[in-house]
Amino acid sequence: QVQLVESGGGLVQAGGSLRLSCAASGRTFSIYVMGWFRQAPGKEHEFVTAIMWHGGNTYYADSVKGRFTISRDNAKNTVYLQMNNLKPEDTAAYYCAATYYGGRSYYTASAYDSWGQGTQVTVSS
């Protein structure tokens, strides 16, 4: 199993930036894909972005393309989410997640096996 810990959330004004981090520990060699999801109150988990742990391919939701960037530092077992030009509709709890298997639909929460505890991002207008 892999343990995931997010950090970097906070309160920011619209148009501002934040960088989230997700530190992985445990059996990190088994990670196949790392993803970021977000959940606003009363809503389901929403896919934000994902990155192949070894190949580096990235995937983004249309709502964040051009504003958010996912990256990884394998030496530090850490994934980052750089969020620029934030909007009030980006307000949510952000979760990182890991899956150990290929061939899944990485845009869906059910594809992931391990989850962090989440970090809150609030964007004021």
N, C-alpha and C positions, 0 to 999 in steps of 0.2 A: 504494500500500500504506500501511497504518497500522501504526505501532509502538505497543505497549502495555506499560506498566511498572506492576506492582502494588507496593503497599507497605502496611504497617500490620499485618501478621500478628504473632503472638506467642503467648505462653503466658498463659492466663487461667483462673481458677477457675470452676467451674460457677456460673451465675447472673450472671456478669460480662458486660462489653461490650467490643467492639472495633470500630473503624472502619477498613475497608479503602479504599484509593484506587487508582484506575487512571488513569494519565495517558496520553493518546493524543497522538501526534505524526505528522506526515506529512500524508497526504491526508484529514484529518479531515472535510472537507466531504462526503466520500463515504459516511460512516457512516450506516447506516439504523437498526440496533439494536445496543445494547451489552448483553452478558449476563455473568453470573457463574455459573461452574460450580465444582464441588469434586470432588476425587478422593481417596478414602481408599485406603490400601495394599491392593492386590489387587482393587480395584473399578473399575468404569467411571466415566467422567465423569458426574456427576449435576447436572442443572439446578437452579439456586438461584433466580435472578431475572433479569429482563431489563427494559430500558427503551427506548422509542422515542427516538432521538436528537433528533428535532425536535418530535415531538408530545408526548412525555413520558408516554405510556401505560406502565403498569407491569404486570408479570406475576410471580407468585411460585409456587414449589413449596409444596404444602400443608404440608410439614414445617417451613417457616420463616415462614409467614403469621402476622402479629401479633408476630413477634420481629425480623425483618430488614426493613430499608427501603433501597431503592435510590433514588439521586438523581443528578442530573447538574448540572454547571456548564459550559455550552457555551462560555462566555468563557474558561474555563481548560482546556477540552478534557479534563475529568476526570469520572469516574464514581465514586460513593462507595457503599459497602455498610456501613450501620450495623447491627451485630449486637448485639442485647440478649438477656438471659436465655439465655446460651449454655449448651449441654448437651454432655456428653462425646461424644455421637454427632455433634456438629458438627465434630469434629476431622477435618481433611483439609487438603490443599493446595488453595488457592482460586485460580482462574484467571479473569481477565476476557477477554472475546472480543468481536470486532466482526464484523458482517456488512454488506455493502454493498447487499444486495438485499432487496426486499420479497417477500411471498408465500411465505415459508418457515415451517417449523415451528420457532419460536425456542426451543422446549423441548429441542431435540436438538443435540448438539455438532456434528453434520455440517452444520448450517445456517450455521456461522460460518467466516469466512475468515481472520481474524487472531487470534492468541492471545498473551497475555503469558507470562512465565516462571513465574508462580505465586508465591504467598506462603503460608507454613505457618501454620495456626491449630491450636493445641492447647488443648483444654479439659480441665482436670483435675477429677476428682470429689471 
